């Protein structure tokens, strides 16, 4: 249900009902609108934050991000890309080591 709520709120944002920088309604208001518990509404807002559509403010609520903010958040940083490349190299190395270990174990079983 929280995904449906998030999808509906995202559609509201994309159609201009809530413009960039504006505060979304309170959790309680969203819960009443969709007929759900406040916890479910909170999960939907957290999902929107994960998608980069809104930004949470711990004391004031959730605010709509500008499209440019969403795109900037969606693009991985150069540091992230470099780290991911290193992880892939490590994975490939571990795969080769695992294959060698299996070959050695197979040879020992054969003896």
C-alpha positions in Angstrom: 0.0 0.0 0.0 2.8 2.4 0.8 4.1 2.0 -2.8 0.6 3.0 -4.2 0.6 6.0 -1.9 4.1 7.0 -3.0 3.1 6.5 -6.7 0.0 8.7 -6.2 2.0 11.4 -4.4 4.7 11.3 -7.0 2.1 11.7 -9.7 0.7 14.7 -7.8 4.3 16.2 -7.8 4.9 15.5 -11.5 1.6 17.1 -12.5 2.4 20.2 -10.6 0.0 19.9 -7.6 3.1 20.2 -5.4 5.8 22.4 -6.8 9.5 22.2 -6.1 10.3 23.5 -2.6 6.8 23.1 -1.3 6.1 21.1 1.8 4.0 18.0 1.4 1.0 17.6 3.7 1.6 16.2 7.2 1.8 12.5 7.7 -1.6 12.5 9.4 -3.2 14.3 6.5 -1.8 11.8 4.0 -2.9 8.9 6.2 -6.4 10.3 6.3 -6.5 10.9 2.6 -5.6 7.3 1.8 -7.3 5.7 4.7 -4.2 4.2 6.2 -2.3 4.3 9.5 0.3 7.1 9.9 3.1 4.5 9.8 2.1 3.5 6.3 2.0 7.1 5.2 5.4 7.6 6.7 6.8 4.6 4.8 5.4 6.1 1.6 7.1 9.4 2.2 10.4 7.6 3.0 10.0 5.7 -0.3 9.6 9.0 -2.1 12.8 10.2 -0.3 14.6 7.1 -1.5 13.5 7.8 -5.0 14.9 11.3 -4.7 11.5 13.0 -5.3 11.3 14.6 -1.9 13.8 15.6 0.8 13.1 15.0 4.4 13.6 17.7 7.0 13.7 16.0 10.4 11.7 18.8 12.1 9.6 20.3 9.4 8.4 17.4 7.2 9.0 16.5 3.5 9.7 18.9 0.7 9.5 18.5 -3.0 12.9 18.4 -4.8 13.4 20.3 -8.0 13.8 18.2 -11.1 17.5 19.3 -11.3 18.1 18.1 -7.7 16.5 14.7 -8.6 18.7 14.3 -11.6 21.8 15.3 -9.7 21.0 12.8 -6.9 20.3 10.1 -9.4 23.7 10.4 -11.2 26.5 8.5 -9.3 29.5 10.6 -8.3 32.9 9.9 -9.7 34.0 8.6 -6.3 31.1 6.1 -6.3 31.9 5.0 -9.8 35.5 4.4 -8.9 34.6 2.4 -5.8 32.2 0.3 -7.8 34.9 -0.4 -10.4 37.2 -1.5 -7.6 34.6 -3.8 -6.1 34.1 -5.4 -9.5 37.8 -6.0 -9.8 37.8 -7.6 -6.3 34.9 -9.8 -7.2 36.6 -11.0 -10.4 39.8 -11.7 -8.4 37.8 -13.6 -5.8 36.1 -15.6 -8.5 39.5 -16.6 -9.9 40.7 -17.6 -6.5 37.6 -19.6 -5.8 38.1 -21.5 -9.1 41.7 -22.2 -8.2 40.8 -23.4 -4.8 38.2 -25.7 -6.2 40.7 -27.1 -8.7 43.2 -27.8 -5.9 40.5 -29.5 -3.7 39.5 -31.6 -6.7 43.1 -32.6 -7.3 43.5 -33.6 -3.6 40.3 -35.7 -3.7 41.6 -37.5 -6.8 44.9 -38.5 -5.1 
